Amino acid sequence: MAQFALAFKMAIKSILSNKLRSFLTMLGVIIGIWAVIAVVGLAQGSTKSITDRLQRLGTNLIQINITGRNSNRNVTYEELQQFAEQHQDDIEAIAPTVSSSVTLKYGTNTHDTTLIGTTADYSLVRDVNVSSGRFILPIDVDYRQKVALVGTYIVKDLFNGQNPIGKKIKINGQIFTVVGVLEERANSQEQSDDDQVIVPVTVAQRLTRNAIIRNFAIKITDGNRSEAVMNYLNDFLMKIYNDSTAFRVFNTAQLLDTLNSVTQTLTLMLAGIAAISLIVGGIGIMNIMLVSVTERTREIGIRKAIGAKRRNILVQFLIEASVVTGLGGVVGIILGFVTIRVMSKLNIATAIFSIPWAILAFTISLAIGIVFGLFPASKASRLNPIEALRYE
């Protein structure tokens, strides 16, 4: 233990005697660890944000996507309503959605956002509520009333934070009356659930010149009946399309499973790409350690001449390589943590600092120090003391 402590002190002294070179050696490891933590944090943060949103909807949500483009006819909202009435013990509400990108205008202010055309049941199906005003009513849908609900980001950006209830806005040039403000769900961030405008589906169909509704959401009374209702829906839609590829029926649980599978693969892939810089950093360490062995050939010869064994020289250089990568790992972890905190505080992105990934990254940095420091250390330990003492 005393010999190890002495070797550690000598390694620290050697590193401090060449501060700039030691820092440049660490830089590859620092960037690698920082990149891994930041990339994984972003991937996990995004996954958590989407997963929380889906879980908030519950397991009793069924989504229908109409994918067929060449069908002789398409399922209508009225037909789905009739289907819901036939299975009213299982189905609580049904809501179609039509979406499009639109431009809002209020006074001289303009804002590009996402328009969603839907019905009164959308509030129940998607768990969307208003913080002020009211939601869409059945009468708005039946009589094609040009009313709109806006998200909190639109209130901030388009109305400069003023109460928009009762004000007139233009959506793609057509005048609408704002009747409600949606509850804040994403800290009023741009391109989020708080950056959207909701109008009656019948109005949206005319506004977007798209009469075909390709997305429906159904809320069932009991999540345990999800599979049975999905089977009913498949049979019902097959009678209309006679083609199983013309539509997709899935529930929230299936979507979560798919999402988790995809994001895990994506996280590993991104972490692998970021880890390449660690390999580059390891090569840099090997290069610098070989230079260090050459510069300290005479020192190694003196140590061997006064009794240092091959094992002592090997351990000293391995410790030097491990200390360099270990310090680089610590700095990289700190930078990764700070980056994630800054992004979260400034609402740039949703990111999570993962302690297991930080520990793994630090362990890998130490392993890289040992692996890439092994060859230079072995070379130093095999030097002939007589030839080393003669080295100039």
C-alpha positions in Angstrom: 0.0 0.0 0.0 2.9 2.3 0.8 4.4 1.7 -2.6 1.1 2.3 -4.3 0.7 5.7 -2.4 4.3 6.7 -3.4 3.6 5.8 -7.0 0.4 7.8 -6.9 2.2 10.9 -5.5 4.9 10.5 -8.3 2.1 10.3 -10.9 0.4 13.4 -9.6 3.8 15.3 -9.5 4.5 14.2 -13.1 1.0 15.4 -14.3 1.4 18.8 -12.5 4.8 19.3 -14.0 3.3 19.3 -17.5 -0.1 21.0 -16.8 -0.9 22.1 -20.4 0.0 18.7 -21.9 -1.9 16.9 -19.2 -5.0 19.0 -19.9 -4.8 18.5 -23.6 -4.5 14.7 -22.9 -7.6 14.8 -20.8 -9.5 16.9 -23.3 -10.6 13.9 -25.4 -11.9 12.0 -22.4 -13.6 15.2 -21.1 -15.4 15.7 -24.4 -16.3 12.0 -24.6 -17.8 11.8 -21.1 -19.6 15.1 -21.5 -21.1 14.0 -24.9 -22.3 10.7 -23.5 -24.0 12.2 -20.5 -25.6 15.1 -22.5 -26.8 12.9 -25.3 -28.2 10.2 -22.9 -29.8 13.0 -20.7 -31.6 14.5 -23.7 -32.8 11.1 -24.9 -34.1 10.1 -21.5 -35.6 13.5 -20.9 -37.5 13.4 -24.2 -38.7 9.8 -23.5 -39.9 10.8 -20.1 -41.8 13.8 -21.4 -43.6 11.7 -24.1 -44.2 8.8 -21.7 -45.7 11.1 -19.0 -48.0 12.6 -21.6 -49.2 9.1 -22.8 -49.6 7.8 -19.2 -51.6 10.9 -18.3 -54.1 9.7 -20.9 -54.4 6.3 -19.2 -54.6 2.8 -20.6 -58.2 3.2 -21.7 -57.4 5.2 -24.9 -57.7 3.6 -28.3 -56.3 5.4 -31.4 -57.5 4.8 -35.0 -55.4 6.0 -37.9 -56.8 5.7 -41.4 -53.9 5.1 -43.7 -55.6 4.0 -46.9 -55.3 6.5 -49.7 -57.1 4.8 -52.5 -60.3 3.6 -50.8 -63.6 4.0 -52.5 -64.9 5.6 -49.4 -63.8 6.6 -45.9 -65.3 6.0 -42.5 -67.2 9.0 -41.3 -67.6 10.5 -37.8 -71.3 9.7 -37.9 -70.5 6.0 -38.5 -68.1 5.9 -35.6 -70.7 7.6 -33.4 -73.2 4.9 -34.4 -70.5 2.3 -33.5 -70.0 3.9 -30.1 -73.7 3.8 -29.4 -73.8 0.1 -30.3 -71.1 -0.5 -27.7 -72.0 2.3 -25.2 -71.3 0.0 -22.2 -67.6 -0.1 -23.3 -67.2 3.3 -25.0 -67.3 6.5 -23.0 -66.4 9.1 -25.7 -65.1 9.4 -29.3 -63.2 12.4 -30.8 -61.9 12.9 -34.4 -59.0 15.2 -35.1 -57.9 17.1 -38.2 -54.5 18.8 -37.9 -52.7 21.3 -40.0 -50.1 24.1 -39.8 -51.7 27.5 -39.9 -50.8 31.2 -39.4 -52.5 33.2 -36.7 -52.8 37.0 -36.8 -53.9 39.4 -34.1 -53.4 43.1 -34.9 -49.9 43.3 -36.4 -48.7 40.2 -34.6 -48.5 36.9 -36.5 -47.7 33.4 -35.2 -47.3 30.0 -37.0 -48.7 27.1 -35.0 -50.6 23.8 -35.2 -54.3 23.7 -35.7 -56.4 20.9 -34.3 -60.0 20.4 -35.5 -62.1 18.3 -33.1 -65.3 18.0 -31.1 -66.5 18.5 -27.5 -65.5 15.0 -26.5 -61.8 15.8 -27.2 -61.6 17.3 -23.7 -62.6 14.0 -22.1 -60.7 11.7 -24.5 -57.4 13.6 -24.4 -57.7 15.0 -20.9 -57.5 18.6 -22.3 -59.0 21.3 -20.1 -59.3 25.1 -20.2 -57.8 27.5 -17.6 -60.3 30.2 -18.6 -63.3 30.5 -21.0 -64.9 27.4 -22.3 -64.2 24.4 -24.5 -65.8 23.5 -27.9 -69.6 22.8 -27.6 -71.6 20.4 -29.8 -73.5 23.4 -31.2 -70.1 24.8 -32.4 -69.5 21.7 -34.4 -73.1 21.4 -35.8 -73.4 25.0 -36.9 -69.7 25.5 -37.9 -69.1 28.3 -35.4 -65.7 30.0 -36.0 -64.6 29.8 -32.4 -61.1 28.9 -31.2 -59.1 27.9 -28.1 -55.5 28.9 -27.8 -52.5 27.5 -25.8 -50.6 29.5 -23.2 -47.6 30.0 -25.5 -49.9 31.7 -28.1 -51.3 33.9 -25.4 -47.7 35.0 -24.5 -46.4 35.3 -28.1 -49.5 36.6 -30.0 -51.4 38.5 -27.3 -48.3 39.7 -25.3 -49.8 38.0 -22.2 -53.1 39.8 -22.3 -56.4 38.0 -21.8 -57.5 36.8 -25.3 -61.1 35.7 -24.4 -63.5 37.4 -26.7 -60.8 38.8 -29.0 -60.9 38.3 -32.8 -58.0 36.6 -34.5 -57.4 35.5 -38.1 -56.5 31.9 -38.9 -55.2 31.6 -42.5 -57.1 34.8 -43.2 -60.5 33.8 -41.7 -61.8 35.6 -38.6 -62.3 33.5 -35.4 -63.4 34.4 -31.9 -61.2 33.2 -29.0 -63.5 31.5 -26.4 -61.0 29.7 -24.2 -57.4 29.3 -23.1 -56.0 25.8 -22.7 -54.4 24.7 -19.4 -50.6 25.0 -19.4 -49.0 21.6 -19.9 -45.4 22.2 -21.1 -44.2 25.4 -19.4 -45.6 27.5 -22.3 -42.8 26.2 -24.6 -42.9 26.8 -28.3 -43.8 23.7 -30.5 -45.4 22.0 -27.5 -49.0 21.2 -26.3 -49.1 24.9 -25.2 -48.5 26.0 -28.8 -51.7 25.0 -30.6 -55.1 26.3 -31.5 -58.3 24.1 -31.3 -61.3 24.8 -33.5 -64.5 22.7 -34.3 -63.7 19.8 -36.6 -66.3 20.9 -39.2 -64.7 24.3 -39.5 -61.2 22.8 -39.7 -62.3 20.6 -42.6 -63.3 23.6 -44.6 -60.3 25.7 -43.5 -57.8 23.0 -44.4 -59.8 21.8 -47.5 -59.6 18.3 -46.1 -63.0 16.6 -45.6 -61.4 13.2 -44.8 -60.8 12.6 -41.1 -57.9 10.2 -40.7 -57.5 10.2 -36.9 -60.0 9.2 -34.2 -59.5 8.6 -30.5 -61.9 6.5 -28.3 -62.0 6.5 -24.6 -63.3 3.2 -23.2 -64.9 2.8 -19.8 -62.6 0.0 -18.6 -59.0 -0.5 -19.6 -59.3 -4.2 -19.2 -61.8 -4.2 -22.1 -59.3 -2.6 -24.5 -58.5 -5.8 -26.5 -62.2 -6.6 -26.9 -63.1 -3.1 -28.1 -60.1 -3.1 -30.5 -61.4 -6.4 -32.0 -64.9 -4.9 -32.5 -63.2 -1.9 -34.2 -61.2 -4.1 -36.5 -64.3 -6.0 -37.6 -66.2 -2.8 -38.1 -63.5 -1.1 -40.2 -62.8 -4.3 -42.2 -66.4 -4.1 -43.4 -65.8 -0.6 -44.7 -62.3 -1.0 -46.2 -62.0 -4.7 -46.8 -58.3 -4.1 -46.3 -56.5 -4.5 -43.0 -53.6 -2.2 -44.2 -56.0 0.7 -44.7 -56.2 1.4 -41.0 -54.4 1.0 -37.7 -56.0 0.4 -34.3 -53.8 0.6 -31.2 -54.0 1.5 -27.6 -51.8 3.6 -25.3 -50.1 0.5 -23.7 -49.0 -0.7 -27.1 -47.7 2.8 -28.0 -45.7 3.0 -24.7 -44.1 -0.4 -25.4 -43.1 0.6 -28.9 -41.8 4.0 -27.6 -39.7 2.4 -24.9 -38.2 -0.1 -27.3 -37.4 2.5 -29.9 -35.9 5.0 -27.4 -33.8 2.4 -25.7 -32.3 1.5 -29.0 -31.8 5.1 -29.9 -30.2 6.0 -26.6 -27.7 3.1 -26.9 -26.9 4.2 -30.5 -26.4 7.8 -29.6 -24.3 6.9 -26.6 -22.2 4.6 -28.8 -21.6 7.4 -31.3 -20.7 9.8 -28.4 -18.4 7.2 -26.9 -16.2 7.1 -30.1 -14.6 10.3 -28.8 -13.6 8.4 -25.7 -11.6 6.0 -28.0 -10.0 8.9 -29.7 -9.1 10.3 -26.3 -7.6 6.9 -25.3 -5.4 7.0 -28.4 -4.3 10.5 -27.4 -3.4 9.2 -24.0 -1.3 6.4 -25.4 0.5 8.8 -27.7 1.3 11.2 -24.8 2.4 8.4 -22.5 4.8 7.1 -25.1 6.3 10.6 -25.4 6.5 10.7 -21.6 8.3 7.3 -21.5 10.9 8.7 -24.1 11.4 11.9 -22.1 11.8 10.1 -18.8 14.0 7.2 -20.0 17.0 8.4 -17.9 14.7 8.8 -14.8 13.5 5.2 -15.4 17.1 4.0 -15.6 18.1 5.7 -12.4 15.0 4.2 -10.6 15.9 0.7 -11.8 19.6 1.2 -10.9 18.7 2.0 -7.3 16.4 -1.1 -7.0 13.0 -0.3 -8.6 11.5 -3.4 -10.0 9.7 -3.8 -13.3 6.4 -4.0 -11.4 7.0 -0.6 -9.8 7.6 1.2 -13.1 4.6 -0.5 -14.7 2.3 0.5 -11.8 3.6 4.1 -11.8 2.8 4.7 -15.5 -0.5 2.9 -15.3 -1.5 5.1 -12.3 -0.5 8.2 -14.3 -2.7 7.2 -17.2 -5.6 6.3 -14.9 -5.3 9.6 -13.0 -5.4 11.6 -16.2 -8.5 9.8 -17.5 -10.1 9.7 -14.1 -9.7 13.5 -13.7 -11.0 13.9 -17.3 -14.0 11.7 -16.4 -14.8 13.8 -13.3 -14.6 17.1 -15.3 -16.7 15.6 -18.1 -19.4 14.5 -15.6 -19.5 18.0 -14.1 -19.8 19.6 -17.5 -22.5 17.1 -18.5 -24.5 17.9 -15.3 -24.1 21.6 -15.8 -25.2 21.4 -19.4 -28.3 19.4 -18.5 -29.2 21.8 -15.7 -28.8 24.8 -18.0 -30.9 23.3 -20.7 -33.7 22.4 -18.2 -33.6 25.9 -16.5 -33.7 27.8 -19.8 -36.4 25.4 -21.2 -34.2 24.6 -24.1 -35.0 20.9 -23.9 -36.1 18.3 -21.4 -33.1 16.5 -20.1 -32.3 14.2 -17.2 -29.0 13.6 -15.5 -28.6 9.9 -15.2 -26.4 8.7 -12.3 -26.0 5.1 -13.6 -24.8 6.4 -17.0 -22.5 8.9 -15.2 -21.0 6.0 -13.1 -20.7 3.9 -16.3 -19.0 6.7 -18.2 -16.5 7.3 -15.4 -15.7 3.5 -15.2 -15.2 3.4 -18.9 -12.8 6.4 -18.7 -10.7 4.6 -16.0 -10.7 1.4 -18.1 -9.5 3.5 -21.2 -6.7 4.9 -19.1 -5.6 1.3 -18.1 -6.0 -0.2 -21.6 -4.4 2.6 -23.5 -1.7 3.2 -20.8 -0.8 -0.5 -20.7 1.5 -0.5 -23.7 3.5 2.6 -22.8 3.8 1.4 -19.2 4.9 -2.0 -20.3 7.5 -0.4 -22.6 8.8 1.7 -19.8 9.1 -1.2 -17.4 11.1 -3.3 -19.9 13.8 -0.6 -20.5 17.3 -1.9 -19.8 18.7 0.2 -16.9 22.2 0.5 -18.4 20.9 1.7 -21.8 18.4 4.0 -20.1 21.2 5.7 -18.1 23.1 6.3 -21.3 20.1 7.8 -23.0 20.5 11.5 -23.8 
